Amino acid sequence: MNAHQETSFMLGEVKVSPSHNTLWTPTKSLKLQPKAMAVLHYLAYNQNRVISNEELIERLWEGRVVTHGSVQKSINALRSAFNELIGDQELIAHYSKRGYQLMIAPQFLAHPLPDEVNASAVANRQAANINPLRLWRTAILTAVILAAVGIIFNTLEWSTLYLPSDHKTVFQSTRGYTNETGHEQSATPHPDNQHIAYIREKRTTNKQNAARSAIESDIIIRNAAGKDWRVANSGGRWFKLAWSPTGNNLVAIEIKHRDGLPIGGQFYQAPNYLYSFHIFTLDLAHEQLLEKQQLSQWQGHIFSVTWWDESTLEIVAKQGPNSGNGRYHYSLANQQLTLLDEYEGAVNPVASAVLNQKTALASLHKNKIQIDFLDAKQQRINRTQLDVTSVDISWIPDGSGILAYAEAERKLIAVYLNGKQVTIPLTDSKDKIFSRPHYSADGNGIFYTEEKRSSNILLAGLDGTKKQLTENTDFNYAASSSPNGDKIVYASVRNNQIQLWLVENGQERQLTQQPIPKKVDAIVWSDDGEHIVFNADNQVFHHNLLTDETTLLVNGETKIEPIAYFPATHQLVALQHNGDIRNLWRFEGEHHKQLTFGAVGSAIEFNGDIYFQYVSEHGLWALRHKDDSLARITSSLTEYSKLLKADQQGIYFMTGGVCQESDIYYQNFATADQSVFIKQENHAVSTTSFNTNKGLLQTECYLPEANIVLLQ
């Protein structure tokens, strides 16, 4: 790296001007003391190594007798300035007993300086015997041009310079790319801008059990004429697709359940899948599969896959339930897996994407997503923070940055190498799921999956009959029956708003007046049938059916699922999430108390007590409301059960999993005998509530309509 001490340079989104002792962002500027600026410039000029205190003193204090405290004072001033400009980002790292290193590679903004031009010109003159006077005139003219360029630069919006712009961020319309009846997803554009790989799924009847169904999954490649070519089929499910840099190879991840069961697993069970990597070498022009490789199965969890180069995969994954997330390289040539060194400050990676060996690494930092841009030598180009909790990333084809999508917040963001973020507007449609966006290879459009959600509420009676309680094309879900079974409340998305609806005496009416901000997971009744509580992610609301008033009860930091509400004391008992772990908590005004310390699965309330299971453990526990003591009720209840209702003598429950439900069982506490209470003819249902007098409230499971859409 070669840079004069007066040369301006970029550190991410910060412009540094040594000649003015000033730091700039698009919205703010700060002056530095000359010595602090000198330290910053020296660290930038030598960014590829750690600089000791002694070297800084020798080079910048020019023989004056100073202590390490003088260096530390300048470092503190720099850190304080950067913190004020761009927040809590570590730009200057300190290595104990070694020194300091700038963590972002600077981008110097000037061309070779006049003295460098002159030196080169003298050498050329000696070689070619060119007129010296003419060379001096050329040098002077060059200096004038450079000065003019500097003046022009300072009048431009500097934060938009040095970024390619061969892509759009403003789009006017959408059009369906796939319009078949079925579930198409995961559009992955080919580098030639003529082909797209995607996944098509359909539900099929299970050959072993006609009452159960399975998903059949295909990999499809569509050409520019709209013709589809089916490359591969799976009895499990295809999960991720990625083209190699040349486009000759396609990697696809296949998921199958470890025990041979359908994808989905048991209630409250951590994913128990096997992942297989398939490499397809393709002749797209003749629609021929030239070669297929299947790599060893991965036991753990795969977060992302991309290509480091034509023969190496980069994978972000965890190996086994107790290991941390890691970044791996897998060489196809020697079939060797290598765990990459943990990148400093990115200890919990969740995704990576590679373009021309430039890496975008997404990691979870303080429950928010952090993006590190790394060069081919894995040196940091920049680090930026996103105000989201999860993200799907892919490179913008021109290499200027990445496309990041946060499904929970429904945010689509172009994140650039210099840290700049541009939000790409999306239509807010709460009855549709937007997922897996990718830029087209020419940067003029974005492909994404749009899934339409629609379901109706069914009442499965004790006698086996079924009655449809809602009859519309809306998304109706989370139905809950009152204690005596005469009322039902459910959530519904209508006119792009989430509201609660009440069904009573065959009539329904809208219960809530203000839109609910996020998807409802659970609706719980008080024992007197006059109050309900429901959640919207990390918020829990209370609705009084006598006054028709809805109020915010709890606003937590993480997701909260209500279990029971006691109106006399205004107490809420709920499951609060901490990552993948849930525990029981009591909320009473400003007082919050954790009641269990483990991993709780299913939980219900009866007579003030909370009955629950620990994840992966047989048996049933009770949390006594009188003194918060724990009692083990039985040790024989099947693990991963979904508890439905309790009475004095026993517990109603089911096993299986979501859309793979068993019959409804009853277990007697005293004898541990189990019996079938309700036999389910259709197991592809999702039960949300159970009343011992009325029956089950359910929605039928189906593969929703999903199409690939092009944003233009």
CORSULFEN-V936406 format. One record per residue. SS is DSSP state (A for helix, B for strand, O for the rest). Layout:
((SS) (SS))
This chain:
((O) (O) (O) (O) (O) (O) (O) (O) (B) (B) (B) (O) (O) (B) (B) (B) (B) (A) (A) (A) (O) (B) (B) (B) (O) (O) (O) (O) (B) (B) (B) (O) (O) (A) (A) (A) (A) (A) (A) (A) (A) (A) (A) (A) (A) (O) (O) (O) (O) (O) (B) (O) (A) (A) (A) (A) (A) (A) (A) (A) (O) (O) (O) (O) (O) (O) (O) (A) (A) (A) (A) (A) (A) (A) (A) (A) (A) (A) (A) (A) (A) (A) (A) (A) (A) (A) (O) (O) (O) (O) (O) (B) (B) (B) (B) (O) (O) (O) (B) (B) (B) (B) (O) (O) (O) (O) (B) (B) (O) (O) (O) (O) (O) (A) (A) (A) (A) (A) (A) (A) (A) (A) (A) (A) (A) (A) (A) (A) (O) (O) (O) (A) (A) (A) (A) (A) (A) (A) (A) (A) (A) (A) (A) (A) (A) (A) (A) (A) (A) (A) (A) (A) (A) (A) (A) (O) (O) (A) (A) (A) (O) (O) (O) (O) (O) (O) (O) (O) (O) (O) (O) (O) (O) (B) (B) (B) (O) (O) (O) (O) (O) (O) (B) (B) (B) (B) (B) (B) (B) (O) (O) (O) (O) (O) (O) (B) (B) (B) (B) (B) (B) (B) (B) (B) (B) (O) (O) (O) (O) (O) (O) (O) (B) (B) (B) (B) (B) (B) (B) (B) (B) (B) (O) (O) (O) (O) (O) (B) (B) (B) (B) (B) (B) (B) (O) (O) (B) (B) (B) (B) (B) (B) (B) (O) (O) (O) (O) (O) (B) (B) (B) (B) (B) (B) (B) (B) (B) (O) (O) (O) (O) (O) (O) (O) (O) (O) (O) (O) (O) (O) (O) (O) (B) (B) (B) (B) (B) (B) (B) (B) (B) (B) (B) (O) (O) (O) (O) (B) (B) (B) (B) (B) (B) (B) (O) (O) (O) (B) (B) (B) (B) (B) (B) (B) (B) (B) (B) (B) (B) (O) (O) (B) (B) (B) (B) (B) (B) (B) (B) (O) (O) (O) (O) (O) (O) (B) (B) (B) (B) (B) (B) (O) (O) (O) (O) (B) (B) (B) (B) (O) (O) (O) (O) (O) (O) (O) (O) (O) (B) (B) (B) (B) (B) (B) (B) (O) (O) (B) (B) (B) (B) (B) (B) (B) (B) (O) (O) (B) (B) (B) (B) (B) (B) (B) (O) (O) (O) (O) (O) (B) (B) (B) (B) (B) (B) (B) (O) (O) (O) (O) (O) (B) (B) (B) (B) (O) (O) (O) (O) (O) (B) (B) (B) (B) (B) (B) (O) (O) (O) (O) (B) (B) (B) (B) (B) (B) (O) (O) (O) (O) (B) (B) (B) (O) (O) (O) (O) (O) (O) (O) (O) (B) (B) (B) (B) (B) (B) (B) (B) (O) (O) (O) (O) (O) (O) (B) (B) (B) (B) (B) (B) (B) (O) (O) (B) (O) (O) (B) (B) (B) (B) (O) (O) (O) (O) (B) (B) (B) (O) (O) (O) (O) (O) (O) (B) (B) (B) (B) (B) (B) (B) (O) (O) (O) (O) (O) (B) (B) (B) (B) (B) (B) (B) (B) (O) (O) (B) (B) (B) (B) (B) (B) (B) (B) (O) (O) (B) (B) (B) (B) (O) (O) (O) (O) (O) (O) (O) (O) (O) (O) (O) (O) (B) (B) (B) (O) (O) (O) (O) (O) (B) (B) (B) (B) (B) (B) (O) (O) (B) (B) (B) (B) (B) (B) (O) (O) (O) (O) (B) (B) (B) (B) (B) (B) (B) (O) (O) (O) (O) (B) (B) (B) (B) (B) (B) (B) (O) (O) (O) (O) (B) (B) (B) (B) (B) (B) (B) (B) (O) (O) (B) (B) (B) (B) (B) (B) (B) (B) (O) (O) (B) (B) (B) (B) (O) (O) (O) (O) (O) (B) (B) (B) (B) (B) (B) (B) (O) (O) (B) (B) (B) (B) (B) (B) (O) (O) (O) (O) (O) (B) (B) (B) (B) (O) (O) (O) (O) (O) (O) (B) (B) (B) (B) (B) (O) (O) (O) (O) (O) (O) (O) (B) (B) (B) (B) (B) (O) (O) (O) (B) (B) (B) (B) (B) (O) (B) (B) (O) (O) (B) (B) (O) (O) (B) (B) (B) (B) (B) (O) (O) (O) (O) (O) (B) (B) (B) (B) (B) (O) (O) (O) (O) (O) (O) (B) (B) (B) (B) (B) (B) (B) (O) (O) (O) (B) (B) (B) (B) (B) (B) (O) (O) (O) (O) (O) (B) (B) (B) (B) (B) (B) (O))
